[in-house]
Amino acid sequence: MQYVSTRGSASALNFEGVTLAGLARDGGLYLPAEWPRFSQSEIADMAGLPYAELAARVMAPFVEGSLTHDELGDLCARAYGTFAHEGVTPLKQFDQQQWLLELFHGPTLAFKDVALQLLGRLFEHFLKKRDDHLTIVGATSGDTGSAAIDAVAGRERIDIFMLHPHGRVSDVQRRQMTTVRAPNVHNLAIEGSFDDAQAMVKRMFVDDQMNGRFRISAVNSINWARLMAQVVYYFAAALQLGGPQRKVAFSVPTGNFGDVFAGYVAAKMGLPIERLIVATNINDILHRALSTGDYSAGTVTPTAAPSMDIQVSSNFERLLFDVGGRDGKALAQQMHGFEASKSMQLTNSQREGASELFTSARADAAEMTQAIAWASDKCGEVIDPHTAIGLHAARHADVAKDVPIVTLATAHPAKFRDAVERATGKRPALPRRVGDLFDRTEKYEQLPGTYDAVRDYVEANATQSA
């Protein structure tokens, strides 16, 4: 399997190469040169497999030439053996049409664990083979940071530098990052928004001075390997609800578009998906882009769903490339224009291609709170603010009644205790396995929101590549 950049000028790489690279050297994101596809009978044969075996089956085409079947199977078994639920991503029923896919049973209580527990092991496997060292630089709006740190803390050959916007993540999210005391972990609280942090990370990938000294890679969903692992739970949910003979719709709370793009990949691989509903909060650039074609960044407004407080959705570029004819040169020009002006209109082909599978919805604070209350009062389920935004979109979606709608539950409600308590009157408790979180000592560096400050810190604290 070969991978190409969405901006057309970076060299094609195999799976090992794109996993270690993260972002392409031309600033683009990697995608498979062509989509692998399963037949309906091949998908049907996956029904009933344990999650780790299903994961190996779904991901096998993407790693061809870089991992053997046994190597992939072993990595999956070890990654998903860390989860607190035997089913890894269990499915629950709300009512006759609405379902909930719980993705928060990993070590840090968020959906990011599903991918990052595997990605950390992939890094270790490939670096050992190469006798090399990796410098991971990432930005987080909440959950990616803690999941990535847990996945690589204490691992040889890896340093991780995780940027988060100071004061704009929940106390649980912050502590899950800053109380990890492994020597290879560096937490950086920067002044500004997540978009500012993400822009610094992207700039570092194309900084020749830094790339000349360090092998820099990503754990954000710009890394294809992470997105690939998220494809699996779409198959897992659909198979439990009658797929592939029955179509299923998914409602996905998303800011950076990676989680919902994984559903698009599942559809390209042959999984019958009726609809992918992109659910956003009031930072609604994705809703505006999909409903009107206007992809223009506004000011980030802090909300009770901080992982969605984003105005630049990195993975949206992957969709625009794939539905717009895979013209890397044209997309590079389009994205450079957006990066300069923060404004862009989707082309007709991009809008038409996206509309074949995607719809979108926006939820404000009151609608989010109402969804949390409905889940608690009517169904006995406690959900977090991000999941509530997905549920709001699902309950108002124009989808036939005989089609199940699965809302992705992206975080444990205890990660957002204040918002959940305001909506339900009950304060969710942290699971026992992280119950001492507020007794641990924090450690992080607070830096100005400038690229130079972040670059200088990484340069002074990272281990040079071999």
Secondary structure as GFF3:
##gff-version 3
##sequence-region A 1 466
A	DSSP	beta_strand	2	5	.	.	.	ID=ss1
A	DSSP	beta_strand	13	14	.	.	.	ID=ss2
A	DSSP	alpha_helix	15	21	.	.	.	ID=ss3
A	DSSP	beta_strand	30	32	.	.	.	ID=ss4
A	DSSP	alpha_helix	40	44	.	.	.	ID=ss5
A	DSSP	alpha_helix	51	63	.	.	.	ID=ss6
A	DSSP	alpha_helix	69	80	.	.	.	ID=ss7
A	DSSP	beta_strand	91	93	.	.	.	ID=ss8
A	DSSP	beta_strand	98	102	.	.	.	ID=ss9
A	DSSP	alpha_helix	112	130	.	.	.	ID=ss10
A	DSSP	beta_strand	134	139	.	.	.	ID=ss11
A	DSSP	alpha_helix	143	152	.	.	.	ID=ss12
A	DSSP	beta_strand	158	165	.	.	.	ID=ss13
A	DSSP	alpha_helix	171	178	.	.	.	ID=ss14
A	DSSP	beta_strand	185	190	.	.	.	ID=ss15
A	DSSP	alpha_helix	194	205	.	.	.	ID=ss16
A	DSSP	alpha_helix	208	213	.	.	.	ID=ss17
A	DSSP	beta_strand	216	217	.	.	.	ID=ss18
A	DSSP	alpha_helix	224	230	.	.	.	ID=ss19
A	DSSP	alpha_helix	232	240	.	.	.	ID=ss20
A	DSSP	beta_strand	248	253	.	.	.	ID=ss21
A	DSSP	alpha_helix	258	268	.	.	.	ID=ss22
A	DSSP	beta_strand	273	280	.	.	.	ID=ss23
A	DSSP	alpha_helix	285	292	.	.	.	ID=ss24
A	DSSP	beta_strand	294	296	.	.	.	ID=ss25
A	DSSP	three_ten_helix	306	308	.	.	.	ID=ss26
A	DSSP	alpha_helix	316	323	.	.	.	ID=ss27
A	DSSP	alpha_helix	328	341	.	.	.	ID=ss28
A	DSSP	beta_strand	343	345	.	.	.	ID=ss29
A	DSSP	alpha_helix	348	355	.	.	.	ID=ss30
A	DSSP	beta_strand	358	362	.	.	.	ID=ss31
A	DSSP	alpha_helix	365	379	.	.	.	ID=ss32
A	DSSP	alpha_helix	385	395	.	.	.	ID=ss33
A	DSSP	beta_strand	405	409	.	.	.	ID=ss34
A	DSSP	three_ten_helix	413	416	.	.	.	ID=ss35
A	DSSP	alpha_helix	417	424	.	.	.	ID=ss36
A	DSSP	three_ten_helix	432	434	.	.	.	ID=ss37
A	DSSP	three_ten_helix	437	439	.	.	.	ID=ss38
A	DSSP	beta_strand	445	447	.	.	.	ID=ss39
A	DSSP	alpha_helix	451	461	.	.	.	ID=ss40
###
